[in-house]
Amino acid sequence: MSKRLKNSIIGIIIVAVLGIIAWFSFVGNSAKTDNKVTIGIMSGTKNDDEFWNAVKKSAKDRYGLDIEYKKFTDYSAPNRALEQKQIDLDAFQHFAFLNNWNKSNKSNIVSIGETYLKPMKIYSNKYKSVKDIPENSKIIIPNDTTNESRALYLLKNAGLIKLSSGSNFKGINDITENKKNLKIKEVDASQTARSLNDVAASVVNTNFAISANLTKKQTIFTEPLNKDSKQWVNFVAANKDQKNNEKYKKVVKSIQNKDIEKVIKKIYGDKYIPAWNKTFK
């Protein structure tokens, strides 16, 4: 065999080997990319981190998916990142928030699967039941548009007031009946728990109730599962053109199962409720 022919054969073998290595590297990287899902969430507590880590493990164990989280501190940021395809999905909002976002931003973000409801509650240090609240009492509610509306629906379901018809956000002016002449005062949501000693009752968001260590003993009414509370259910969101993406459906299934239901119960107690298996009448 001539030296030239020998070198040609060696060269061909080297090229072939490099091609094989490059191919398997490409296939391996493609597989990793195909299995990766980036989800936008809000920066939260250690309990929240524990919950999302459980979801990540569930997705890996059940479907071989590699979930990565991108954390945000601004509630307007995850949906923007989703629209710009900086993330694949987000999971931080409820239906009322998304409906308002889509209208304001002419967006097409949709829910692809429900996660949980964080029931809003009425707390009191003075009374055992909403029925015990006397006339002319002061009640504190959050003052931001979304939570004020939710608090008013809660007071309605507790039988304390009646509201105008329609499903739009409610304000104080939408109260059509207040038989006890309750003095409903709006304050920053972060101040609702701190006001408990000075008022008959206070409507407190779940996150602030947890921070303030409010207990079942202080709870005098819990948001019921009905058509009013349905709009406050959290979910996994995607751009509309990706709502039938099979990989994203697997992400939802990674959450909507008995194992994650147990995790929610263990971490949050009755502060969070799995929503995918509940009926909202």
N, C-alpha and C positions, 0 to 999 in steps of 0.2 A: 504494500500500500504506500502510495507516495505521501510525502510530508504534507503537500497541499491538500490532498483528499482527506487525510487524517484530521488536519486542522478544521476543514469544512464540516466534517462529521461532528467534531467536538463543539464547534460553534452552533450547529443545529441543535445538539443536545442541550447546550446551555440556554439557548433561546426558548426551547420547549419547556425546560424546567422552570425558567423564569415566568413563562406564560402560565404554567400550571399554578405556580405560587400566587401570581397576580389574580388568577381566576378565583382561587379559593379565598383569597383575601377579600376580593370584591363580593363574593357570595356571602362570606361571613359578616362583612360590614353591612351588606344589604339586609341580611336577616336581623341584625341588631337594630338597624334603622326601622325596619318593618314592625318590630316588636315594641318600639319606643313610643310612649305617649306623654306629652307634656301638659300638665294641668295647672291652671292658675287658681290659687287659693289665697285667702287673706292670712297674714301673720296672726297667729293666735296664741293660745295658752299651751301648756305642756299636755293637757288633756286633748286638745285639738291635734297636736303633733302625734300623739299616741293613736288617735283615730285614723289619721291619714296614713300613718305607717302600717296600720292593720290593713287598710285598703290596698296599699302597695304590695304587701305580702300576699293578700288574697289574689290580686291580679297576676302576680308571678306564679303562685302555686297552681292556680286554676287554669290560666290561659297562656302562661309564658310571656306575659307582657311586662315591660320595664317602664314603670311609671316614674316620671320626674316631676317635681313640684316647683313652680315659680311663685314665690310669695310676694304679695302686694300689701301696702298699707293704705292706699287710696282706693275707695270703693268704685271709683270711675275708671280705674286702670285695667282691671282684668278683661272687661268687655272690649275695650279698645285694643288690647293686645290680641284678643281672640279674633276680632275683625281683621286685624293686620297680619294674622296668621303667625304671630310670634309664639303663640301657644296653640295646642290642638283643642283643648276644652277648658272650661272653667267651672268651678263649683264653690259658689260663695253667696248666691243671691236667691231671693224668693220671687214668686210670680209677679207680685205687685211691683217690685223693683224693676224687673225685666220689662214688663209692659210699659212702664214709664220711660225706661231707657230706649226701647225700640221706637216709641213715638217721638221722643226728643231728638234722637240721633238718626232717624230713618234707617234703622238697622233691621237685620233679619236673623237675629239670634233666637234659638229655640231650645226648649227643654228636651232632653233625650232620656231622662229618667230621674225620678224623685229620690231624694236622700232622706232628709229628716225634717221634722217641725220642732222649733224651739218655742214651746208654748209660753205665751206672755201670761203673767199672773197679777192678781191684785193682792197686795200685802197689807197687813195692818198689825200694829202693836197694841191696839186698843179693843178690837172687836174680833169675834170668832167667826162671824158670817157677814156677808153683804147685807143680809136682812136686818142685822143689828145696827147698821149705820143710821144714825138719827138725821132728822131734817136739818137743813142748813149747814151740813158738815162740809169740810173742805177735802177735796180729793185731788191728788197730784197726778198729772200725766206728762209724758214727754212732749216737747214742743216742735220737733222736726216733723215735716209733712207726713212721712210714711208711718212713723211710730205713733204720732198723734192720732192718725186715722185708725190704726190698729187698736190703740187704747180705747177709743170711743166705741168701736165695735165690741170690744171686751166688756165695757160698761153696759152696752146694750144687751149682750148675751147674759150678763149678770142680773138683768131686770131692773137696772137703776135708771136708765134713760131709754128713749126711743130716737131713732135717726130717720132722716129723709130717705126715700127710696133711691135706687141706683147703686152701681158698684164702684163709683169714683171715690177718690180719697175724700175722707170726711174731716170737717173742722168743727169748732165749737158752734158755728152758725147753722150746722146741719142737725143740731139737736132739736127735735120737734116736741119732746115731752120730758120733763124733769120734775116729777111729782114731789120729790123730797127737797126740791130747790137746792140741790147740791152745788157747792161752789167749786167748779172744776178749774184748777189753775195749771197752766202750762209752764214747765221748766225744762232746762236742758236735761236730756236723758240721763246724764251722769249724776244728776242731783236727785233723781227720784227716790233712790234708796235712802239717801241721807236725810230726806225730809220726813221719814216715817214717824218720828217722835212728835212732830209738830202738827200732824194732820190725822184725819180719820182713817184714810187709806191712801195707798200709792200704787200706781201701775208701773211696774219695773220690767225692763227688758231682761232677758235671760242672762246675757253676759254681765250686766251690772248686778243682777241678783246673785250670781256666782261670786263676783268680786266682793260683794258686801256680806257674803255668807248668810244670806237669808234662808230660812228653814221652812219646812212643811208646816210647822206650828204657826208661822206668821202668814201662811198662805190662806186667803179666805175665798178665792175663786180662781179657777184655772181655765184658760182658753179651751173651749170645747172643740171637738172635731166636727165641723159643719161647713157649709158653703162660705161662711164668713172667714173662717180660718184657712180654707184651702189656698187662698192667695198668698199666705205667708209660708207655704211649704218651700223648702230649699231643694235644689236639683242640680244635676250635671247639665251644662249648656254647651251647645255647639253652633257653628254657623249653619244656616238652614240647608245649604247644599251638602252638608256632611251628616245630616240627621240619620241617614240609613247606613252609615259607615259601620261595617261589621266589627272592626276592631274597637270602635268606640262603644258599640253595644256590649262588648265584653267587659269594658270598664264599668259600665252600669251594673252588669251582672256580678261584678266583683264586689259591689257594694250591697246590692239587693239580695242578700242571703242570710241564713240564720246565724252564721258565725259572726257577721258584722252586726247583726241585731243584738247579739250577746255582748259584743264589744261596746256598743252604744249604751246598753244598760249598765255595764260594769263601770264605764268611765263617767257617764253623765247622770246616772240615776234617772229621775223623772224630769230632768231639765231638758233633755232631748228625747224625741219620740220618733222611731222609724216610721216613715210616711208611706213607703211604697206598698205596704200591706194593710193600709187603713182605708176605711170608707168615710168620706166627708159628705154627710147628708145635708 
